Structure formats: structure tokens, C-alpha cells
Amino acid sequence: MPKKEEKPKYRQDEHIVENKELNIWEALIPVFALVIMLAYNVFVFGDSAVDGSNQFILLLGGAVAAIVGFLNKASYKQMIAEVAENVRSTTGALLILLMVGALAGTWLISGIIPAMIYYGLHILNPTIFLAVCVVICAIISIATGSSWTTAATIGIALIGIGDVLGISLGMTAGAVLSGAYFGDKMSPLSDTTNLAPVMAGGELFSHIRYMALTTIPTISITLLVFVIMGFTVDSTGPTDASDILGIIDAKFNINGWLFIVPIVVIFLIIKKTPPLVALLIGTLLGGLFALIFQPEIVSSLGGGDKLTFESGYKGVLNAITGETQLDAPEEYRKLFKSKGMFGMLNTIWLIICAMVFGGIMDGIGALERITQSLLKMAKSTLGLFASTVGSCLALNITASDQYLAIVVPGKMFSKAYHDRGLAPENLSRTLEDSGTVTSVLVPWNTCGAYHSGVLGVGVGEYALYAVFNWLSPFMTLLFAAFKIKIKQLAAPSNA
């Protein structure tokens, strides 16, 4: 018997604000306003919308929510308190984003990412590339328990390989995220995998076993889709990768020793080292390896003709803090560019503004009202599952946080599942199948903003190809509709 796990300290103890003055249509006004404003803003600004205008639209959405709240006796103090709690809860994520930018900088100039691309091009081809992306990212994510770490390490390298092979960046990002979120869901090291059964009143390993019933078919279909894509997609990349291999060879000292750094980072995560600490160590090791194996690149970035203490210091710090672009032919320039910490500021700005909107929505009682309305629609077992899925999706859109998309529906629906005689594994599985995985499909959600920023691919570009992520809610509803493996309580309650 596995030992009983400790209760994870995420946001499961967070209260849910109620406002009896607010009705469902009033609660939905800020949501409709935000969606309309964001749609028009993206139409006008296109891809550059994330450079600032979307952030302001989120604040305008928050202003609309505040007006609705004032008209329904919600206090300004309560709204600000919820905004403060939301922003505080993202502190770790924001610091991780900064550290991911720093890590990408040192991993570029040290040759770690170029080495991954170099060896990857030797063993991968367009036909199997997408399916292999899913498998590799699934393995790494199960081992680390983190889709974020997977995207920030192997994900960045796979994006580069896919770009050279001429495969759509959206397809590659979709494959990376499909595998990463499969592993994130199924790993006992994952925070959401621990959080979901706590909210439902279940147990971790029972939750994982029960979740496999829907997750295994979903990832199997996902793999099949990417295998078919591999045989049908037209690769616009060069049939001969010798050009890019030659460029990497000429610019970097490529060798197997460089892989020590990512192996150390993955090992640290497996050993439950806090991700922020593991990424900091990976960043520092990347800088050290850059000084050892790529002294010419470091000295050049530091403004010197040869490597000295000053030029080495400046070169590494420039790569960590700012955007780095190494010389390369135009068609390959993106492979030799990193964002550094500076390049993550737009994503951080987006997350903070999203937390303002979500905090005000919670502060006026809109989140509670929307979830309660969905719960009232649950007249059958399928209706209960569908209401849970809808609630998770609504929270990912309105609260912009995957933890809240698990916590709020978990609190709201746990009694309903118990009263229907349904085991808590039904709820915890549905929370993960709809709350965890769909967060990455919302551009202003912390997960969508993070992965878009790290991989350099817009949510709109990869959403269709993130097959595992959008297919998972349909799979859990399919099981509910046909009453497949719906676990009952040992003694059903009729209360």
C-alpha cells in the first residue's frame, strides 16, 4: 500500500466569494465583453496583440466586471483583496518565467540547444517527427511532473528541429504540448495530479489509475493523428539538412558533454527539487559550459576580442538578461536567437493583467454564480459531468488560472457527486480532463501565456494541433454518456 500523501498546499483552501445580489446574466456580462473586445483587438493588431494591447483589454474587462460588481453591492475592498490574492498566487510562475528566459539564453550560447538540434536532425525525419515529439515530451513530463519544465527544455529544442525540417511551428508546439500534458496528468510528481484528488476527496494513486481509463485512449488517438500527419504533411524544409548542420558545426563546439546540463536539471526535478531552484542551477551550469566550450561566442557577446573575466561576465549576463541573436543566414536566424529574461516581460505582463480580471470576477461573486448555474443544469449523471467540464472551461477563461479551474469546481461539485453515489475519482478525473489540460488553450490563462511565450508560438497557431488537450474533455464526456467505468461509492448516499 502506498503511504498516504500529504495534502498539497496550492490554492485548495481559498474561499469562494458569494454575492446573492448578482444573477447569472450579470455575471456573464464581463465575460462576453472581454471575449468581444479581445476578438476585435486581435483582428486589428494580429500577432502583435500580445505586445501590450491584449493586456490593456484584460484590464478593461476587469473594469466592466467592477462596474457590474458596484451595481450589485460588491465592495471595492473585496475586489482588490481578490486581485491581490490572484497576483500573489502567480509569484512562483512569474519567477519561473524569468528563469526560463535566463536558461534559454545560456543554453543557446553554451551550445546545448544547438546540440539537441544537431543530433536531433541526424535521427529524426519529417515522417516520424511529430509522433516522436509526443512520446519524448510525455516521457520527460512523467519523469519531472511538469509540462512547464518539459516545454522550457526539450520543447524549445524540438521547435528548432521542426523549424529546420519545415514543419509548421503550430504542429510542433501542438505535439510538444500534447505529450507534455499527458505526462503532467499522469505523473505522481505533478502538482495538479495531487491537487485534483484532494479537492474531490480521493486518493492520489487511485486517481491516477482511474484517470488512465480516459487518458490512455486520448493519447493513443493523439499519437495516431500525429502519425497520419507525418505521412501527409508537406515539409517545406530542405531535404538535405547538411547546410544547417554545417552552420552549427562551424559556430559551436558540439559534443556529448553538453547534455550533462539538461540531464542534471531533469534529475533535480525528479528528485523534487523546486523548479525555480532547478532552473537556476541549469542556467548557471549553462553559463559555465558556455565559458568552457564556446569562449569565442561569449567573448563576442561581452564586447571583447578574446575571453577575459570581464568579457566572459558581460557575455553570460547579456545572454541571461537580454535578447541574444547570433549571426546566421536569414532563414536560420530564429534558431540562434533567445529571449532572455527581458523577452519574458510581455508574458509576465499578460499574466498579471489576467489575474486582475480573474480577481475582480471572483471579488464580485461572478465565478461562484457561473459555477452554481452550471451545477443546477446537472439533472443526470451525464449532466453532472458536463456541468463539471463546463465549469472548468469557464474558470480557465474567466479566472485565467488552472488551479482555480480545479479548486472552484472541486469545491462546488464534490457534494453533488457524493449525493449521486459517485466515487470521488469521477470528479477528480473530470477536473483533470477538463481543467488541467485546457488551460493551455486560453491565450490569457497563465498556462497559455507561459507556453506561448516559452515556445515562441501563438496559442492560435497551436490550439488546433494540441490534440490531446482539446480531445480530453470530449473523452470524459463520452465515458459518462455511455456509462463506461463510472465508479460508484461502496454505499451510495441518497441525501
Steps between C-alpha positions, in 0.01 A plus 500: 500500500641842411534731792241769537619813326513837671242756403659728238499870584388668179170688503262237637431703815398809304150625579242561229326838510122492490274789396127435523427832328660379176309291246653276232447744213670778690784263586546423131508865383878540567570169325310598186656847506852357535457246219361764262772753582780243471364368170495849349838586645663189349328578167654849502846425641550138388798324656622822662191511725697325776753785500274711718154562359358166621629581844308828507186326370521263798509802730197645317324166553582532869354854497176366348488233772559766768210711369273193509623435854435857620145478364453180703639617835849351461763699688811651346700363794385144426591530131849632575552228761418229244723664237785506755444132581496408131818693422672358809413147392686550171828612663664161450385479138633850422839422652513172308426689177793734566725204575387318184603804298837502674545126445418528130768768468783299654387177333525674163846651541636184668391292198257282698193583290700497173637157603145370553407628155821363348456146627125515455539572129717191467238265640165666417322553171171676420302174475549394863594834654161606639421162655849485653444847647193371682682196637815685610307777674269248668799312645674817621178637650420177685855499640490865607128541572510833319376602156665837560846350549450273199410792273786714633765234431437236235202692362713794387743266324219309324355829373839575348527157338148525360578842357803362314295206371247747364217380722244755618598647837138462606511125427824456691377701798175302500694172509729628775207614716298183436783287633590742779145516637454124479803462726390787721163329557636153567807580711470467880753784517260744332337769715165483317500121523532535877255788525206342312446201734539725806218723373280199418571318824687213335847344512791566267581158355136399469448826311787425261377146432146621435620791287692257277166364374433819305857624460647192328235496220545878457879485464465198267270694269734798525799288395302354210407850381863612506617183323247569222612864490857385458411304187281771351656833592715672239834596645629829362841452656812385321516133414867520583576643845871527429482881476369555849718221640801672347400836647461350848831316462681816396350721770500265801720239660242218496566201725323260732624674816246776441216261586622482859314825573146397391552159663588673828191722477268205431662301783444790742133526404452124542655532846230759579734795499285815466481589128630851563813360666551239228466760224743735679756221525441417132553866410826526694630169362407621151706814556794294630488265202481799266827631646661156465377389157402822315748768616495686165122546510507614862782748445324640193178555697709667770653741252853357511736348243598221735361345814590689817328513835322822402394391150392160634298659778333747262435235234327258736299774674394647164369158394318454831333839519448612140407370157789330324532466123803319360610551141342254257343495153155663494307173466664359815518810721215389726698192599777716640287742698394495864275738691676512833320640803406815311313301237269354765369836622207512254383161623538606864306818427224293338474267799479786751222671301315168469523458876346846544201397287466164677535658843225754438274228357551305821466810718155587362382139538477433125707181507282347770180601317615350168602172664177473701294557185684220324441274799123563487499371140625158614183288490673170416839335538600624154367843591711501815814411307416756229442770762837422656672522162321825419592645837869413453503656154321811627751539785797461265356781288383733775741436788798439267650244735497120476516458878176696542352291217558199728438655842170681438315218316652248741347683795170564326438152358642261763172473695297455180714204394475347847122545506474322165693204643803574281852431627729806533722362222227601253531864602880508529537341155257747344681792665824390337345406164350846467670738743867405475537438128283778351681778686763506227233577236411840653745775393461705820503203737828464689571171318408628154708813550793302639524239225439753226780716638745215558445322167463821300178375339163672542214311663296552184772326299525186713149463651363282219808275512498459879284194436537342842398822674172566320410132457521418873172671605313323218642165612384544858151597377493198267572268794225670701247484215546126453556438873841345439694433822297741713614403848233488770537555872500186709191629678322757280353795682145612427530816701 
